[in-house]
Amino acid sequence: SGEEEPQAGCGPTMETATIVVSMCAEKGRAPEALRWLRYMQAAKGEPSDELLTSVVDTCVAAGMVAEGAHILRWMRDQGHDLNHSTVSTLIHSCTQAGRADDAVGWLNILRAEGKDVDTATYSGVVNACAKMDRADEALAWLQVMRSEGKAPTMVTYNTVINAFAQIGRADEALVWLKTMRKEGMETDTITYSSVINACAQAGRPDEAVYLLEAMLHEGKEANTI
């Protein structure tokens, strides 16, 4: 915005600053909420967990993921309680922004604190890792989900299968397609096509043809291979 940061010692009281931060956060005015929160911190004010969380939520909603993460790290360093929902939302935003390392870091924090991690949060991290060609890491998180009794969706399995297929690791892609079929999970054309392509590119035509026939037998339409 180009506005100077308000200076501690020559501005409003902490009570007034709290009201301003709260109002800005409520209206979705993230930069202003952040400016006045920094004023409070510089003036040695003690913003509440609720106020801090509201600014994090506003920053994340405005696409200011790094700023939201910075506040959460400060909260954690200062011994504040982290709102589970807010951290989960931040993880989701990190995955959407392709910030896989940040998403994994915050997921590890939730797990270390014994928080329950939902399927959507795990799936987002799997997807973020897969998009960065980190297939082994995506698979590791898929396996964590399974070990904790979280049911990965077909889309999550497809993400892992495709991640291996894209880097030419047909064996791993095939293993997880077989796992899905063995465990009675739903598959679709995308599931099969990823593995068929991987087998074809690896010079394994017999397996590619077998999978194509299996896909057609299950009533799934073939796309362009």
N, C-alpha and C positions, 0 to 999 in steps of 0.2 A: 504493500500500500504506500510505501515511502514515508510513512509517519514515523516520527522518532519514538523510541521506547519511553514510556512515562518513567520519570525518575523518582526513586524512593526518597522520602523525606520532604518532598515538595508537592505531593499529590494528595489524593483523597485518603480517608481513613480505610482501615482494613475492612470494616463493615461495608462501606460504600463500594470498595473495589470488589468485594465478594458479590454484591448485588449486580454490579456491572458485568462481571465474568459470567454469572449465572444467566443473565438476560441475553448476553451475546451468544452463549452456548445454546440457549433455548431457541433463538432465532436462526441458528445455523451460521452465525458470523464467526467462523473459526479464527481468522487472523486476529480479530479484535479480542476475542476471548483469550487467545494465547498471549497477546501483548499484555493484557491486564493481569493474567496469571503470573507472568514473568515479573511484573511490578510487585505483586504480592510476595513472590519468592525473594526478590532482591531486598524487600523491606523486612525480611525475616518473618513474614506472616505465616500462618499455619492453615492453608486451605484444607478443607475437609476432604475425606475420601470421596464423598458424593460429588463435590465440586470438581475435583481432579478428574474423576471418571467421566463427568459430563463433558469436560473439555476434550478428553481423549476421544469420546464417541463423536463429538462434533468434528474434530480434526479428521478422523477416519472417514466419516461420511462425506467430507469435503475433498477427499483424495489426498489429504496431508498425512500420509501414512507414517513417514519418518518422524514428523513432529509428535504424532500420537504415541509412537513407540518410545520416543525420548522421554515423554512424561511418564509412561508406565515404568520405564527403567528407573527413573528418578524415584517414583513411588516405592518400587521394590527396594532400592538402595536405602531409602529412609524408613523402611519397615512398615509401610502402609499395606493394608489388605488390597489385593488385586481382585477386581470384580471378574468373576469367571466369564460372564457373558461378554464383557468388554474385551477381554483377552481373546476369546474365540472370534469375535468380530474382527479384531486386528489381524489375527491369523488368516481369516478369510480374505481380508483386503491385501495382505502380503502375497497370498497365493494368486490373487487376481492381477497383481502388479508384477508378477514374475519374481518376487523376492523370496525365493525358496529358502535361503539360509535363515532369513528373519523368521519365516513361518515355522521352520523346524526348531529354531531356538526358543520361540515362545511356546510351542507345543511341548518341548522338553521341560520347560518351566512348569506348565500346568501339570504334567505327569509327576514331576519331582515333588510338587506340593500335594499330590494325592487327589487332584481334581479329576472328576469324571470328564472324559473327552468324548464328544458325540461323533456319530458316524460322518456327519457333514464336514466336521473339522479335519478328521483324519483323511477323508476323501480329497479335500482341498490340498492337503500337503502331498498326498500321493500324486495328484495331478500336477502340482507345481514342480515336483522333482522330475516327473516324466517329461514335462515340457523342456527341461534343461538337459535332456538326454542322460539323466541320472537314474537309469532303469533299476539298478541294484538297490538304490536307496528307496525308490518308489515301491519296489517289492518288499523291502524290509518293513515299511510302514503298513503295507497291506497285511503282512504276516502278524504285525503287532495288533492290528484291528481284529484279525481272526482269533488271536490268542486271548484277547480281552472280551470275546463274545460279541463284538460289533459285526454286523452283517454288511460286508461291502456290497454295493450295488453292482449290477451288470456293467454300468458305465465305468466304475472304478476298476473292475477286472479288465475291461477292454482297454483302459488307459495303460495298465501295466503290460498287457499282452502286446499292445501296439508299440510301447516304448522299447521292448526287446526286439520286436520285428523290425523297427526302424534302424536299429544298429546291427542288424544281421545275425541276431542270436535266436535262430529258429527253434532250437531245442527248448529254451526257456518259454518261449511263446507257446509252443506245442504243449508243454507240461501244464500250463495254466488253463489252456483250452480243455485239455483232458480232465483236469481237476473240476472245472465248471460242469462238464458233462457228467462226470462220475457222481458229483454231489447233487445232481438234479437242478442246477442253477439255470436260469434263462440265458440263452445266447441269442445273438442276432447276426445279421449279415456282416456287420463291422467286426464282430468277434472272429468269425471264420476268415473273412477277407484278409485281415492282418496276418494271420498265420499262413494262409495260402500263399500270399505274396512273399512272405519270409522263406517258405519252403522252395518256392519257384526260384527266387534269387539265389538260394543256396545250392541250386542244382539238384533238388530232390523232387523230381516231377511225380513220382509214384505217390508220395505223401500229399502233394498238392492236389492231385486228381482225387485221391481218396477223400480228402476233406471237402472238396467241391461237391462230390457225390453225396456225402453225408449231409452237407448243408441243404442241398436240393431235396434230399429225402425228408428232411425235417420241415419242408415247406417254405424255406427261406429263399428269396429271389437273389440270384447272383447279380452283382454289379460288375463293372468293367475291371477285370483283373490285369 
